[in-house]
Each structure stands twice: as structure tokens, then as C-alpha cells.
Amino acid sequence: MSLSRREFLQMLAVAGTAGLALPGCSSEDWVKGNRPATDLYDVPPFGNVSLLHFTDTHAQLLPVYFREPNENIGVGSHTNKPPHLVGEKFLEFYGVAPGTRPAYSFTYLDFVEAARRYGKVGGFAHLATLIKKLRDQRTGRNLLLDGGDTWQGSATSLWTQGQDMVDAQKLLGVDITTGHWEFTYGAERVMHVVNNDFKQSHIEFLAQNVFDNTWGDPIFKPYVIRELNGVPVAVIGQAFPYTPIAHPRYLFPDWTFGIHDHHLQKMADKARAEGAQVVVVLSHNGMDVDLKMATRVRGVDVILGGHTHDAVPAPVIVPNAGGKTLVINSGSNTKFLSVLDLEVKGGKITDYRYKLLPLFADLIEPDAAMAAHIEHARAPFKEKLEEKLAVTDSLLYRRGNFNGTFDQLIVDAMRAVQDAPIAMSPGFRWGTTLLPGDTIDMEHLMDQSAITYPNVTLSEMTGTQLKQYLEAVADNLFNPDPYLQMGGDMVRTGGLRYTIDPMRRVGRRISDMEVNGVAVSANKRYKVAGWASVAKPLKTRPVWEIVAEYLRSKKTVSIDRPNTPGLKGIAGNKGYAPI
């Protein structure tokens, strides 16, 4: 069950659980500019247990620009409900005034103007400062939870096998984490970190849904119980369930993943039997999956989720056979920090306060120790990171169901360098944003492409195979059953145009396919450039070499509109706003 805007505002007034409310004022006071922006970080403790949560930082140690999507289409029972609200519909639902810092944080609206006014967001040194302040106010009663996708998404993380981020987690004081892209460094590397760095720093890596595929033994601890201010709190880990499908199986050949509601129920019951008064799931499912899971598993008080990068200012309250579960997602790229304060009495939660805090780099002083670590981690790669490749005349971003301008740049480069009429690029949701006039340097390119299987491909596909492929990806994204959605967005295409109806069934969503303005023929073979194949290791060039070559030759990039498909069947959908 999601809240209507009226119910949400009533909740703010009665229960004080606003995502943007400030002490001594309503949420509207801040979003309308009636209070100083720095008041945002005055979050007095409430109750006796506190959970701090961030997720999907994608290895961004420094402050960044990150444009939120204008396409986040909900289907089935999730249509027009959080998290599938964008732009003005998002502002209207949550009562956020346009043109404010919160509007800049949560939406794509007037992004360039707002970015120039309010500046960059996030950064681990700024996150460290805020976390220290909040933890000092909550001594003995708090946990810091990292929802995963921490080691991947930057050049320095790739080149150090995630060590720069592991050291940042240790310095930040993370208590508990789970995983997704972490697994793409391979099973051996993950276990080395868990058994050495994390063990020495008392960081728990939890995943109740990862097993040995021969004997069925658990690979990681499923849960831990920590006593906070006299209250036993259980945290159960839920790693990304579709890791072996979304990524190369050869990187972790002996592990199996999945959703496993039955096992999660057993873990929740076991934790309760061992005395837990609060049960939390630290999830990397994606929010729609979390919302369904909350209806099916009893005894879970809170799901702190990630994966789909949804920044949702208020919990969605989900009723189930055991009571109610708060479902929270905390955005990405260190843009946000969730603060959930719980009042626990008589062995159960009786009240709570929640805030999703946007991190504005100009409002938070960087932590000196974390800043020193960041400088040290980047120093060996400084010259390579700062290589200037080109200048952009356009806003370059990656985020949205169908395409982004940086994605468009990648497929344009692959088509040109590989001499292919069609190029395809994965629908990744990570990747930072550049403003018009910015220099595109190697670091920015790596922000879009830093993975352990980056090699390019050149293959042939028939028109029939192209349609089948697009249909399969579309069903992954738009299947009305969240448990059959596997994360990510539609593959980005260059040279190939098509029409999509997200509301139709699999096999019937894609139509009107054209290559360079000519209708696709079912039996004709088309040369297709791509990258990030999950099939087997390749010895071809990494995609960043292809794009860097293209940028050096272009010197200036202008992409005003990405190649997006024609859309049918989404009239009135609040998760779509054309630009």
C-alpha cells in the first residue's frame, strides 16, 4: 500500500515522519525557503534506536552532478505510485516547491540552471562529516548500513579492484553491508575483502540469499543481531538476486542467488526467536521487489533498499499478515543519507521519525581524514584521470528508462569507430552528469564504463533476433510482476529506432523498427556493435578506448536529444515526462 499525497501530508502533521521536515518547522517551511538551507542537517535524535542508510554510491568519492530521470515508468500495481513519479508529479505528490534545493535533489527539472545555482552533491568526505555529526548525537544506539554497489563505478575503484572504496567504508565506520556490483570483481576478491579488510574492521557482509550451488551451504552470514541502547536489532542481508543473470556467471561460478522469500521468513523468525525486537532487511532488490517482498514476509519492520537508485522522501507503509513494514530507498551516488529513528517499547516499534537528507557539497565541510584518503587513493592515477578528451556543448547524463545523452555518445562512438549501422549499450543506471561547457576527461568517461567486462563486440543479428532481444529486455523492465524484473533499463540503441508499449505483454511491446529510416526486415542480417557481454571473457578493446578515440577526433560534443523510442500506452503515466 502506498500513500496518497493527502495521507502523506496527514502523516507529516500527526506522526512527524516527513522526509524533509525540520525541527520547529514543517516540511513546507524548508522547501519554500522559509528557513536556512543549513537547517536541513539539524536532525535531533528521537526514540532509542537509529539506523543510518546509504546505498548505490557507485564508487563516487568526490562530489558530482547527477540528474534524476524524466522516465521511471511504473506498470501493473505500481503505476503512478512511488517510486514511479518524476518531475512535476513527484513535486506535487510530496509537496515540494519548484526551484528549491529539494526539487533539484529529487527531480530533473531545470537541471542545468539548478546545478549551477546549488552545485555538486555527495562526496565521501562530505558524507563522513554528516555521518559523524548524526552518530555523535546517537552514541550507543545507531548502526551505519551500506546497501551495496559501493566498489564499482569509477576508474580508481576498477584499477584498485575496489580497494579505494573498501578503505573508504572502513574509514566511514560502516557496520553492515550487502552486495551487487561488488561480485563482478569475482568470488575470490569478494571473499578476500570479507575475510580480511571487513573482518579486521568489524564490518559484516550479509546475504541470506547466496548459497553454494553444489551443497546449498550459505556463502555469507544471513543476519546479525546488534544490541542498541538495550534493544536487540536484527539486520538480514539481501544481495541482488539476479546477479548471475545480469553479470558474467564465470566470475562466481559456484554461487547461486535468488529472492528466496521462504528462507528470508525463516531468518526473520529465527532472529525473533533469538530475542530481536526490531528486524531490518538490508536489501539490494530494487524498490518494486522490496514492496512485493514486504507483502509476503512477516515480522520484518523495515526494508532499507537500493539497486534502482530511487530517492523516496517518505517510507511506503506496506501491510502484511504480521503487521506493517516500512519500505525505504535512499537514492544513489552519495546524494542522500537516510536517517530512521525508532522508538521501541515493550519489545516492538511504537513510533518513528524518518528523513532522507540530500547532501549538498556547499553546505557540508569535508571530513579531513576522508579527504586525505581520497587524495591518496587518486594520486597514482591523477594524470590518467585528468586527460582531456573533448568538451560538451550539451548536458550529458545517464538515467531513465530508455536513453540518456551520455549513452547516446557511447553508441555514436561505437557506430563510428566500429563502422556498424547499429550500436547497443547496456541500460546501466550509474554514471555521473556533465553540464554544458564542461570538459569530458578520462575520469568522466570511466564513470560511465568502469566495469570488469568492458570489451566491445561486433556481431550480426537478423531483424527477427533484434526484435526478440528488445522484447526480452523490455519484459525485464516492464513485467508487471516485480519478481520477474531484473533491474536496469532498456538497452540504449544507436541507428535503430523502434516503438514500445510498456503496458502490453511480452512479445507484443516492440514495433515499427527502423535502421537509418528504413524498416527492419525480419530475415536481413545487421551488423551490431555492443559491449559488456556476459557470455565469456573477451580479448577485444575495452569500450572506453573506443569512446576516447571518438572524442579525441570530435573535440566538441553536441547531443541535445537522445535517440529514444516512440511510446504507446502510457498516457497519464506519472513516471514519464517528455523533454
Secondary structure as the mmCIF struct_conf table of DSSP 4:
data_model
#
loop_
_struct_conf.conf_type_id
_struct_conf.id
_struct_conf.beg_label_comp_id
_struct_conf.beg_label_asym_id
_struct_conf.beg_label_seq_id
_struct_conf.end_label_comp_id
_struct_conf.end_label_asym_id
_struct_conf.end_label_seq_id
HELX_RH_AL_P HELX_RH_AL_P1 ARG A 5 ALA A 15
BEND BEND1 GLY A 19 LEU A 20
STRN STRN1 LEU A 22 LEU A 22
TURN_TY1_P TURN_TY1_P1 PRO A 23 GLY A 24
STRN STRN2 CYS A 25 CYS A 25
HELX_RH_AL_P HELX_RH_AL_P2 SER A 27 VAL A 31
TURN_TY1_P TURN_TY1_P2 LYS A 32 GLY A 33
BEND BEND2 ASN A 34 ARG A 35
HELX_RH_3T_P HELX_RH_3T_P1 ALA A 37 TYR A 41
BEND BEND3 GLY A 47 ASN A 48
STRN STRN3 VAL A 49 PHE A 54
TURN_TY1_P TURN_TY1_P3 HIS A 58 ALA A 59
BEND BEND4 LEU A 62 LEU A 62
STRN STRN4 VAL A 64 TYR A 65
HELX_LH_PP_P HELX_LH_PP_P1 ARG A 67 PRO A 69
BEND BEND5 ASN A 70 ASN A 70
STRN STRN5 GLU A 71 GLU A 71
HELX_RH_3T_P HELX_RH_3T_P2 GLY A 76 HIS A 78
TURN_TY1_P TURN_TY1_P4 THR A 79 ASN A 80
BEND BEND6 LYS A 81 LYS A 81
TURN_TY1_P TURN_TY1_P5 PRO A 82 PRO A 83
BEND BEND7 HIS A 84 HIS A 84
HELX_RH_AL_P HELX_RH_AL_P3 GLY A 87 TYR A 94
TURN_TY1_P TURN_TY1_P6 GLY A 95 GLY A 95
HELX_LH_PP_P HELX_LH_PP_P2 VAL A 96 ALA A 97
TURN_TY1_P TURN_TY1_P7 PRO A 98 GLY A 99
BEND BEND8 THR A 100 THR A 100
HELX_RH_AL_P HELX_RH_AL_P4 ARG A 101 PHE A 106
TURN_TY1_P TURN_TY1_P8 LEU A 109 ASP A 110
HELX_RH_AL_P HELX_RH_AL_P5 PHE A 111 TYR A 118
STRN STRN6 VAL A 121 VAL A 121
HELX_RH_AL_P HELX_RH_AL_P6 PHE A 124 GLN A 137
TURN_TY1_P TURN_TY1_P9 ARG A 138 GLY A 140
BEND BEND9 ARG A 141 ARG A 141
STRN STRN7 ASN A 142 ASP A 146
BEND BEND10 GLY A 148 GLY A 148
BEND BEND11 TRP A 151 TRP A 151
BEND BEND12 GLY A 153 SER A 154
HELX_RH_AL_P HELX_RH_AL_P7 ALA A 155 TRP A 159
TURN_TY1_P TURN_TY1_P10 THR A 160 GLY A 162
HELX_RH_AL_P HELX_RH_AL_P8 GLN A 163 LEU A 172
TURN_TY1_P TURN_TY1_P11 GLY A 173 GLY A 173
STRN STRN8 ILE A 176 THR A 177
BEND BEND13 HIS A 180 HIS A 180
HELX_RH_3T_P HELX_RH_3T_P3 TRP A 181 TYR A 185
HELX_RH_AL_P HELX_RH_AL_P9 ALA A 187 VAL A 193
HELX_RH_PI_P HELX_RH_PI_P1 VAL A 194 PHE A 198
HELX_RH_AL_P HELX_RH_AL_P10 LYS A 199 SER A 201
TURN_TY1_P TURN_TY1_P12 HIS A 202 HIS A 202
STRN STRN9 GLU A 204 PHE A 205
STRN STRN10 LEU A 206 LEU A 206
TURN_TY1_P TURN_TY1_P13 GLN A 208 ASN A 209
STRN STRN11 PHE A 211 ASP A 212
TURN_TY1_P TURN_TY1_P14 ASN A 213 TRP A 215
STRN STRN12 PRO A 218 PRO A 218
BEND BEND14 ILE A 219 PHE A 220
STRN STRN13 LYS A 221 LYS A 221
STRN STRN14 TYR A 223 LEU A 228
TURN_TY1_P TURN_TY1_P15 ASN A 229 GLY A 230
STRN STRN15 VAL A 231 GLN A 238
TURN_TY1_P TURN_TY1_P16 PRO A 241 TYR A 242
HELX_RH_AL_P HELX_RH_AL_P11 THR A 243 ALA A 246
BEND BEND15 HIS A 247 HIS A 247
HELX_RH_3T_P HELX_RH_3T_P4 ARG A 249 LEU A 251
BEND BEND16 PHE A 252 PHE A 252
TURN_TY1_P TURN_TY1_P17 PRO A 253 ASP A 254
STRN STRN16 TRP A 255 THR A 256
HELX_RH_AL_P HELX_RH_AL_P12 ASP A 261 ALA A 273
TURN_TY1_P TURN_TY1_P18 GLU A 274 GLY A 275
BEND BEND17 GLN A 277 GLN A 277
STRN STRN17 VAL A 278 SER A 283
BEND BEND18 ASN A 285 ASN A 285
HELX_RH_AL_P HELX_RH_AL_P13 MET A 287 ARG A 296
BEND BEND19 ARG A 298 GLY A 299
STRN STRN18 VAL A 302 GLY A 305
BEND BEND20 HIS A 307 THR A 308
STRN STRN19 ALA A 311 ALA A 311
BEND BEND21 PRO A 313 ALA A 314
HELX_LH_PP_P HELX_LH_PP_P3 PRO A 315 PRO A 315
STRN STRN20 VAL A 316 ASN A 320
TURN_TY1_P TURN_TY1_P19 ALA A 321 GLY A 322
STRN STRN21 GLY A 323 ASN A 329
STRN STRN22 SER A 330 SER A 330
BEND BEND22 SER A 332 SER A 332
TURN_TY1_P TURN_TY1_P20 ASN A 333 THR A 334
STRN STRN23 PHE A 336 LYS A 345
TURN_TY1_P TURN_TY1_P21 GLY A 346 GLY A 347
STRN STRN24 LYS A 348 PRO A 358
STRN STRN25 PHE A 360 PHE A 360
TURN_TY1_P TURN_TY1_P22 ALA A 361 LEU A 363
BEND BEND23 ILE A 364 ILE A 364
HELX_LH_PP_P HELX_LH_PP_P4 GLU A 365 ASP A 367
HELX_RH_AL_P HELX_RH_AL_P14 ALA A 368 ARG A 378
HELX_RH_3T_P HELX_RH_3T_P5 ALA A 379 PHE A 381
HELX_RH_AL_P HELX_RH_AL_P15 LYS A 382 LEU A 385
TURN_TY1_P TURN_TY1_P23 GLU A 386 GLU A 386
STRN STRN26 LYS A 388 THR A 392
BEND BEND24 ASP A 393 SER A 394
STRN STRN27 LEU A 396 LEU A 396
BEND BEND25 GLY A 400 PHE A 402
HELX_RH_AL_P HELX_RH_AL_P16 THR A 405 GLN A 418
TURN_TY1_P TURN_TY1_P24 ASP A 419 ASP A 419
BEND BEND26 PRO A 421 PRO A 421
STRN STRN28 ILE A 422 GLY A 427
STRN STRN29 THR A 433 LEU A 434
TURN_TY1_P TURN_TY1_P25 PRO A 436 GLY A 437
STRN STRN30 THR A 439 ASP A 441
HELX_RH_AL_P HELX_RH_AL_P17 MET A 442 SER A 449
BEND BEND27 THR A 452 THR A 452
STRN STRN31 ASN A 455 ASN A 455
STRN STRN32 VAL A 456 THR A 462
HELX_RH_AL_P HELX_RH_AL_P18 GLY A 463 PHE A 478
BEND BEND28 PRO A 480 ASP A 481
HELX_RH_3T_P HELX_RH_3T_P6 PRO A 482 LEU A 484
BEND BEND29 GLY A 487 GLY A 488
STRN STRN33 ASP A 489 GLY A 494
BEND BEND30 GLY A 495 GLY A 495
STRN STRN34 LEU A 496 ILE A 500
TURN_TY1_P TURN_TY1_P26 PRO A 502 MET A 503
BEND BEND31 ARG A 504 ARG A 504
TURN_TY1_P TURN_TY1_P27 VAL A 506 GLY A 507
BEND BEND32 ARG A 508 ARG A 509
STRN STRN35 ILE A 510 VAL A 515
TURN_TY1_P TURN_TY1_P28 ASN A 516 GLY A 517
STRN STRN36 VAL A 518 ALA A 519
HELX_LH_PP_P HELX_LH_PP_P5 VAL A 520 SER A 521
BEND BEND33 ALA A 522 ASN A 523
STRN STRN37 ARG A 525 TRP A 531
BEND BEND34 VAL A 534 LYS A 536
BEND BEND35 THR A 540 THR A 540
STRN STRN38 PRO A 542 PRO A 542
HELX_RH_AL_P HELX_RH_AL_P19 VAL A 543 LYS A 554
STRN STRN39 THR A 556 VAL A 557
BEND BEND36 ASP A 560 ARG A 561
STRN STRN40 GLY A 566 LEU A 567
BEND BEND37 GLY A 569 GLY A 569
TURN_TY1_P TURN_TY1_P29 ALA A 571 GLY A 572
TURN_TY1_P TURN_TY1_P30 LYS A 574 GLY A 575
STRN STRN41 TYR A 576 TYR A 576
#
